[in-house]
């Protein structure tokens, strides 16, 4: 019998300055203020191409054992903008 693996997947959209800007989403383990909130840093690495504001997707996936205390996820960018949403579904593979 195979153990079930659980994943937490977060998808979103952030505004960037250029089409080829690189967007990275990573867990922020250094600045945990509430253990029930999973904090994700959204990092934008600017490209050298022409500038035109536009939306760009980001993705974050983490394996979970199911015992994490998280009830919400907070995404923060390097401009200090943030948004917090409840975690509503964990996919099981």
C-alpha distances in whole Angstrom, upper triangle without the diagonal:
4,7,9,13,16,19,23,25,29,31,35,38,41,44,45,49,48,46,44,44,40,38,36,34,32,31,34,33,37,39,36,39,36,33,32,33,31,34,34,37,38,40,42,43,47,47,51,51,53,53,52,50,47,43,40,37,34,31,29,25,23,19,19,17,18,21,24,27,28,30,32,32,35,36,40,42,44,47,46,45,42,40,37,35,32,29,28,24,21,19,15,14
4,6,9,13,16,19,21,25,28,31,35,37,41,42,45,44,42,41,40,37,35,32,30,29,28,31,30,34,35,33,36,33,30,29,30,28,30,30,33,34,36,38,40,43,44,47,48,50,49,48,46,43,40,37,33,31,27,25,21,19,16,16,14,16,19,21,25,25,27,29,29,32,33,36,38,40,43,42,41,38,36,34,32,30,26,25,22,18,16,12,10
4,6,10,13,16,19,23,25,29,33,35,39,40,43,43,41,40,39,35,33,30,28,26,25,28,27,31,32,30,32,30,26,25,26,24,27,27,30,32,34,36,38,41,42,46,46,48,47,47,44,41,38,35,31,29,25,23,19,17,13,12,11,12,15,17,21,22,23,25,26,29,30,33,35,38,41,39,38,35,33,31,29,26,23,22,19,16,14,10,9
4,6,10,13,16,19,22,26,29,32,36,37,40,40,38,37,36,33,30,28,25,24,23,26,25,29,30,28,30,28,24,23,24,22,25,25,28,29,31,34,35,39,40,44,44,46,45,44,41,38,35,32,28,26,22,20,16,14,11,10,9,10,13,16,19,19,21,22,23,26,27,30,33,35,38,36,35,32,30,28,25,23,19,19,15,12,10,7,6
4,7,10,13,16,19,23,26,29,32,33,37,37,35,34,33,29,27,24,21,20,19,22,22,26,27,25,27,25,22,21,21,19,22,21,24,25,28,30,32,35,36,40,40,42,41,40,38,35,32,29,25,22,19,16,12,11,7,7,7,9,12,14,17,17,19,20,20,23,24,27,29,32,34,33,32,29,27,25,23,21,17,17,14,10,9,6,6
4,7,10,13,16,20,24,26,30,31,35,35,33,32,31,27,25,22,19,18,17,20,20,24,24,22,24,22,19,18,18,16,18,18,22,23,25,28,30,33,35,38,39,40,39,38,36,33,29,26,23,20,16,14,10,9,6,5,6,7,10,11,14,14,15,17,16,20,21,24,26,29,31,30,29,26,24,21,19,17,14,14,11,7,6,5,7
4,6,10,13,16,20,22,26,27,31,31,29,28,27,24,21,18,15,15,14,17,18,22,22,20,23,21,18,17,16,13,16,15,18,19,22,24,26,29,31,35,35,37,35,34,32,29,25,23,19,16,13,10,7,6,4,5,8,9,12,11,14,13,14,15,14,17,17,21,23,26,28,27,26,23,21,19,17,16,12,13,10,6,6,7,8
4,7,10,13,17,19,23,25,28,29,27,27,25,22,19,16,13,13,12,15,16,19,20,18,20,18,16,14,13,10,13,12,15,16,19,22,24,27,29,33,33,35,33,32,29,27,23,20,17,14,11,8,6,5,6,7,10,10,12,10,13,10,12,11,10,13,14,17,20,23,25,23,22,19,17,15,13,12,9,10,8,6,7,9,11
4,7,10,14,16,20,21,25,25,24,23,22,19,16,14,11,12,12,15,17,20,21,19,21,20,18,16,14,12,13,11,14,14,17,19,22,25,26,30,30,31,30,29,26,23,19,17,13,11,7,6,4,7,9,10,14,13,16,14,16,13,14,12,10,13,13,16,18,21,23,22,21,18,16,15,13,13,10,11,9,8,8,11,12
4,7,10,13,17,18,22,23,21,21,20,17,14,12,9,11,11,14,16,19,19,18,20,18,18,16,13,11,11,9,12,12,15,17,20,22,24,28,28,29,27,26,23,20,16,14,11,8,6,5,6,9,12,13,16,16,18,15,16,13,13,11,8,10,9,13,15,18,20,19,17,14,12,12,10,11,9,11,10,10,11,14,16
4,7,10,14,16,19,20,18,19,17,15,12,12,10,12,13,16,19,22,21,21,22,21,21,19,16,14,13,11,13,11,14,15,18,20,22,26,25,26,24,22,20,17,13,11,7,6,5,6,9,12,15,16,20,20,22,19,20,17,16,14,11,12,10,13,14,18,19,19,16,14,13,13,12,13,12,13,13,13,13,17,18
4,7,10,13,16,17,16,17,15,14,11,11,10,13,14,17,20,22,21,21,22,22,22,20,17,15,14,11,12,10,13,14,17,18,20,24,23,23,21,19,16,14,10,8,6,5,7,9,12,15,18,20,23,23,24,22,22,18,18,15,12,11,9,11,12,15,16,16,14,12,11,12,11,14,13,15,15,16,17,20,22
4,7,9,13,14,13,15,13,13,10,12,11,15,17,18,22,24,23,23,24,24,25,23,19,18,16,13,13,10,12,12,15,16,18,21,20,20,18,16,13,10,6,5,4,6,9,12,15,18,22,23,27,26,28,25,25,22,21,18,15,13,11,12,11,14,15,16,13,12,11,14,14,17,17,18,19,20,20,24,25
4,6,10,12,12,13,11,11,9,11,11,14,16,18,21,22,21,22,23,24,25,24,20,18,16,13,12,8,10,9,13,13,15,18,18,18,15,14,10,8,5,5,6,7,11,13,17,20,23,25,29,28,30,26,26,23,22,19,15,13,10,10,9,11,11,13,10,11,11,14,15,18,19,21,22,23,23,27,28
4,7,9,10,12,10,11,10,13,14,17,19,20,24,25,24,25,26,27,28,27,23,22,19,16,14,11,11,9,12,12,14,16,16,15,12,10,7,5,4,6,9,10,14,17,20,23,27,29,32,32,33,30,30,26,26,22,19,17,13,13,10,12,11,13,11,13,14,17,18,22,23,24,25,26,27,30,31
4,6,8,9,7,9,8,12,14,17,20,21,24,25,24,26,27,28,30,29,25,23,20,17,15,11,10,7,9,8,10,13,12,12,9,8,6,6,6,6,10,11,15,17,21,24,28,30,34,34,35,32,32,28,28,25,21,19,15,14,11,11,11,14,13,15,16,20,21,25,25,27,28,28,29,32,33
4,7,9,7,10,11,15,17,20,23,23,27,27,27,29,30,31,33,32,29,27,23,20,18,14,13,9,10,7,9,10,9,9,5,5,4,7,9,10,13,15,18,21,25,27,31,33,37,37,38,35,35,32,32,28,25,22,19,17,13,13,13,16,15,18,20,23,25,28,29,31,32,32,33,36,36
4,6,5,9,11,15,17,21,24,25,29,29,29,31,32,34,35,34,30,28,25,22,19,16,14,10,10,7,7,8,7,6,5,5,6,7,9,9,13,15,18,21,25,28,31,34,37,38,39,36,37,33,34,30,27,24,21,19,16,16,16,19,19,21,22,25,27,30,30,32,32,32,33,36,36
4,6,9,11,14,17,21,24,26,29,30,30,32,33,34,35,34,31,28,26,22,20,16,15,12,11,10,8,10,8,8,8,7,8,7,9,8,11,13,17,20,23,26,30,33,36,37,39,36,37,33,33,30,26,25,21,20,18,18,18,21,20,22,23,26,27,30,30,31,31,31,31,34,33
4,6,9,13,16,19,23,24,28,29,29,31,33,34,35,34,31,28,25,22,19,16,14,10,9,8,6,8,7,9,10,10,11,10,11,9,12,13,16,19,22,25,28,31,35,36,38,35,36,33,33,30,27,25,21,20,17,18,19,22,21,23,24,26,28,30,30,31,31,31,30,33,33
4,6,10,13,16,20,21,25,25,25,27,29,31,31,31,28,25,22,18,16,12,10,7,6,5,5,8,8,10,10,11,10,10,10,9,11,12,15,17,20,23,27,29,33,34,35,32,33,30,31,28,24,22,18,17,14,14,15,18,18,19,21,24,25,28,28,30,30,29,29,32,32
4,7,10,13,17,18,22,23,23,25,27,29,29,29,25,22,20,16,14,10,8,6,5,6,7,11,12,14,13,14,13,13,12,9,10,10,12,14,17,20,23,26,30,31,32,29,31,28,29,26,22,20,16,16,13,13,15,18,18,19,20,22,24,26,26,28,27,27,27,29,29
4,7,10,14,15,19,20,20,22,24,25,25,25,22,19,16,12,10,7,6,5,6,9,11,14,15,17,15,15,14,12,11,8,8,6,9,11,14,17,21,23,27,28,29,26,27,24,25,22,18,16,13,12,10,11,13,15,15,15,17,19,20,23,22,24,24,23,24,26,26
4,7,10,12,15,17,18,19,22,23,23,23,19,16,14,10,8,6,5,6,8,11,13,17,18,20,19,19,17,16,14,11,10,7,8,9,12,14,18,20,24,25,26,23,24,21,23,20,16,15,12,11,10,11,14,15,15,15,16,18,19,21,20,23,22,21,22,24,24
4,7,9,13,15,15,16,19,19,19,19,16,12,10,6,6,5,6,9,11,15,17,21,22,23,22,22,19,18,15,12,10,7,6,6,9,11,15,17,21,21,22,19,20,18,19,16,12,11,9,9,9,11,14,14,14,13,14,15,16,18,17,19,19,18,19,22,22
4,6,9,12,13,13,16,17,17,17,14,11,9,5,5,7,8,11,13,17,19,23,25,26,25,25,23,21,19,16,14,10,9,7,9,10,13,15,18,20,20,17,18,16,18,16,12,11,9,10,11,12,16,15,16,14,15,15,17,18,17,20,20,18,19,21,22
4,6,9,10,10,13,14,13,14,11,8,6,4,6,9,11,15,17,20,23,27,28,30,28,28,25,24,21,19,17,13,11,8,10,9,12,13,16,17,17,14,15,13,15,13,10,10,9,10,12,14,17,15,16,14,15,14,15,16,15,18,18,17,19,21,22
4,6,6,7,10,12,12,13,11,8,5,5,6,10,11,15,17,21,24,27,29,31,28,29,26,25,23,21,19,15,15,12,13,12,15,16,18,19,19,15,15,13,16,14,11,10,10,9,11,12,15,13,15,13,14,14,16,17,17,20,21,20,22,24,25
4,6,6,10,11,10,13,11,9,8,9,10,13,15,19,20,24,27,30,32,34,32,32,30,29,26,24,22,19,17,14,15,13,15,15,17,18,17,14,14,13,16,15,13,12,13,13,15,16,19,17,18,16,17,16,18,19,18,22,22,20,23,24,26
4,6,9,12,12,15,13,12,10,11,11,14,15,19,21,24,27,30,33,34,32,33,30,30,28,26,24,21,20,17,18,17,19,19,21,22,20,17,17,16,19,17,15,14,14,13,15,15,18,16,18,16,18,18,20,21,21,25,25,24,26,28,29
4,6,9,10,13,11,10,8,10,10,14,15,19,21,24,28,31,33,34,32,32,29,29,27,25,24,21,20,18,19,18,20,20,22,22,21,17,16,15,17,15,14,12,13,11,14,14,16,13,15,14,16,15,18,19,20,23,25,24,26,28,30
4,6,7,9,8,8,7,10,12,15,17,21,24,27,30,33,35,36,34,34,31,30,28,26,24,21,20,17,18,17,19,18,19,19,17,14,13,12,14,13,12,11,12,12,15,16,18,15,16,14,15,14,16,17,17,21,22,21,24,26,28
4,7,9,8,10,9,12,14,17,20,23,26,29,32,35,37,38,35,35,32,31,29,28,26,23,22,20,21,20,22,20,22,21,19,15,13,12,14,13,12,11,13,13,16,18,19,15,16,14,15,13,16,16,17,21,23,23,26,28,30
4,5,6,8,9,13,15,18,21,25,28,31,34,37,39,39,37,36,33,32,29,28,26,23,22,19,20,18,20,18,19,18,16,13,10,9,10,10,11,11,14,14,18,20,21,17,18,15,15,12,14,14,15,18,20,20,23,25,28
4,5,7,9,13,16,19,22,26,28,31,35,38,40,41,38,37,34,33,30,29,26,23,21,18,18,16,17,15,16,15,12,9,7,7,9,10,11,12,15,16,20,22,23,20,20,17,17,14,15,14,14,17,18,18,21,23,25
4,7,10,13,16,19,22,26,29,32,35,38,39,40,38,37,33,32,29,27,25,22,20,17,17,16,17,14,15,13,11,8,5,4,5,6,8,10,14,16,20,22,23,20,20,16,15,12,12,10,10,14,15,15,19,21,24
4,6,10,13,15,19,22,25,28,31,35,36,37,34,33,30,28,25,24,21,19,17,15,15,14,16,14,16,15,14,10,8,5,6,5,5,7,10,12,16,18,20,17,16,13,11,8,9,9,9,13,15,15,18,21,23
4,7,10,13,16,20,22,26,29,32,33,34,32,31,28,26,23,21,19,16,14,11,12,11,13,12,14,14,13,9,9,6,8,6,5,6,8,11,14,17,19,16,16,12,12,9,10,10,9,13,14,14,17,19,21
4,7,10,13,16,19,22,25,29,30,31,29,28,25,24,21,19,17,14,13,11,13,12,15,15,18,17,17,13,13,10,11,9,6,5,6,7,11,13,15,13,13,10,10,9,11,12,12,16,17,16,19,22,24
4,6,10,13,16,19,22,26,27,28,26,25,22,21,18,16,14,11,10,8,11,11,14,15,18,18,19,15,15,12,14,11,7,6,5,6,9,11,14,12,12,10,10,10,12,14,13,16,17,17,19,21,23
4,6,10,13,16,19,22,24,25,23,23,20,19,17,15,14,11,11,10,13,14,17,18,22,22,22,19,19,16,17,14,11,9,6,5,6,8,11,10,10,9,11,12,14,17,17,20,21,20,22,24,26
4,7,10,13,16,19,20,22,19,19,16,16,13,11,11,8,10,10,13,15,19,20,24,24,25,21,22,19,20,16,13,10,7,6,5,7,10,10,10,9,11,13,15,18,18,21,21,21,22,25,26
4,6,10,13,16,18,19,17,18,16,16,14,12,12,10,12,12,15,17,21,23,26,27,28,24,25,22,23,20,16,14,10,9,6,6,9,11,12,12,15,17,19,22,22,24,25,24,25,28,29
4,6,9,13,14,16,14,14,13,13,12,10,11,10,13,14,18,20,24,26,29,30,31,28,28,25,26,23,19,17,13,11,8,7,10,12,13,14,16,19,21,24,24,27,27,27,27,30,30
4,7,10,12,14,13,15,14,14,14,12,14,13,15,16,20,22,25,28,31,33,33,30,31,28,29,26,22,20,16,15,11,10,13,15,16,18,20,23,25,28,27,30,30,29,30,32,32
4,7,9,11,10,12,12,13,14,12,15,15,18,19,23,25,29,31,35,36,37,34,34,31,32,29,25,23,19,17,13,12,13,17,17,19,22,25,27,30,30,32,32,32,32,35,35
4,6,8,9,11,12,13,15,13,16,16,19,21,24,27,30,33,37,38,39,36,37,34,35,32,28,26,22,20,17,16,17,20,21,23,25,28,29,33,32,34,34,34,34,36,36
4,7,8,12,14,15,17,16,19,20,23,25,28,31,34,37,41,42,43,40,41,38,39,35,32,29,25,24,20,18,19,23,23,26,28,31,33,36,36,38,38,38,38,40,40
4,6,9,12,13,16,15,18,20,23,25,29,32,35,38,42,42,44,41,42,39,39,36,32,30,26,25,21,20,21,24,24,26,28,31,33,36,36,38,38,38,37,40,40
4,7,10,12,15,15,19,21,24,27,30,33,37,40,43,44,45,42,43,40,40,36,33,30,27,25,22,21,21,24,24,26,28,31,33,36,37,38,38,39,39,41,41
4,7,9,13,14,17,19,23,26,29,32,36,38,42,42,44,40,41,37,37,34,30,28,24,22,19,18,17,21,21,23,25,28,30,34,34,36,36,37,37,40,40
4,6,10,12,16,18,22,25,28,32,35,37,41,41,43,39,40,36,36,32,29,27,23,22,18,18,17,21,20,22,23,27,28,32,32,34,34,35,36,39,39
4,7,10,13,16,19,22,26,29,33,35,38,38,40,36,36,33,32,29,25,23,20,18,15,16,15,18,16,18,20,23,25,28,29,30,31,32,33,36,37
4,7,10,13,17,20,23,27,30,32,36,36,37,34,35,31,30,27,24,22,18,18,15,17,16,18,16,18,18,22,23,26,27,28,28,29,30,33,34
4,7,10,13,17,20,23,27,29,33,32,34,31,31,27,27,23,20,19,15,16,14,16,15,17,15,16,16,19,19,23,23,24,25,26,26,29,30
4,7,10,14,17,20,24,26,30,30,32,29,29,26,26,22,19,18,14,15,13,15,15,17,15,16,16,19,19,22,22,23,23,24,24,27,27
4,7,10,14,17,20,23,26,26,28,26,26,23,23,20,17,16,13,14,13,16,17,18,16,15,15,17,17,19,19,20,20,20,20,23,23
4,7,10,14,17,19,23,23,25,22,23,20,20,18,14,13,10,12,11,14,16,17,15,14,14,15,15,18,17,18,18,18,18,21,22
4,7,10,14,16,20,20,22,20,21,18,19,16,13,13,11,13,13,16,18,19,17,16,15,15,15,17,15,16,15,15,15,18,18
4,7,10,13,16,17,19,16,18,15,16,14,11,12,10,13,14,16,19,19,18,15,15,15,14,15,13,15,14,13,13,16,17
4,7,10,13,14,16,14,17,14,16,15,12,14,13,16,17,20,23,22,21,19,18,17,16,16,13,15,13,11,11,13,13
4,6,10,11,13,11,14,12,15,14,12,14,14,17,19,21,24,23,22,20,19,17,17,16,13,15,13,11,11,12,13
4,7,9,11,11,14,13,16,16,15,17,18,21,22,25,28,27,26,23,22,20,19,18,15,16,14,10,10,10,11
4,6,8,7,11,11,13,14,14,17,18,21,24,26,29,27,26,23,22,20,18,16,13,15,13,9,10,10,12
4,6,7,11,12,14,16,17,20,21,24,27,29,32,30,30,26,25,22,21,18,15,16,14,11,12,11,12
4,6,9,10,12,14,15,19,21,24,27,30,32,30,29,25,23,20,19,16,13,14,12,9,11,10,13
4,6,9,11,14,15,19,21,24,27,30,32,29,29,25,24,21,19,16,14,15,14,12,14,14,17
4,6,9,11,12,15,18,20,23,26,28,26,25,22,20,17,16,14,12,14,13,11,14,15,17
4,6,9,11,14,17,20,23,26,27,24,24,20,19,15,15,12,11,13,14,13,16,17,20
4,6,7,10,14,16,20,23,24,22,21,17,15,12,11,9,8,11,12,11,15,17,20
4,7,10,14,17,20,23,25,22,20,17,14,10,9,6,6,8,10,11,15,17,20
4,7,10,13,17,20,21,18,17,13,10,7,6,4,5,9,11,12,16,18,21
4,7,10,13,17,18,16,14,10,8,6,6,6,6,10,12,12,15,18,21
4,7,10,13,14,12,10,7,6,4,7,9,10,13,15,16,19,22,24
4,7,10,12,10,8,5,6,7,9,12,12,15,17,17,20,23,25
4,7,8,6,6,4,7,9,12,15,16,19,21,21,23,26,28
4,5,5,6,7,9,12,15,18,19,22,23,24,25,28,30
4,5,7,9,13,16,19,22,23,26,27,27,29,32,33
4,6,9,12,16,19,22,24,27,28,29,31,34,35
4,6,10,13,17,20,21,25,27,27,29,32,34
4,7,11,14,17,19,22,24,25,28,31,33
4,7,10,14,16,19,21,22,24,28,30
4,7,10,13,15,18,19,22,25,28
4,7,9,12,15,17,20,23,26
4,6,9,12,14,17,20,23
4,6,9,12,15,18,21
4,6,8,11,14,18
4,7,10,13,17
4,6,9,13
4,7,10
4,7
4
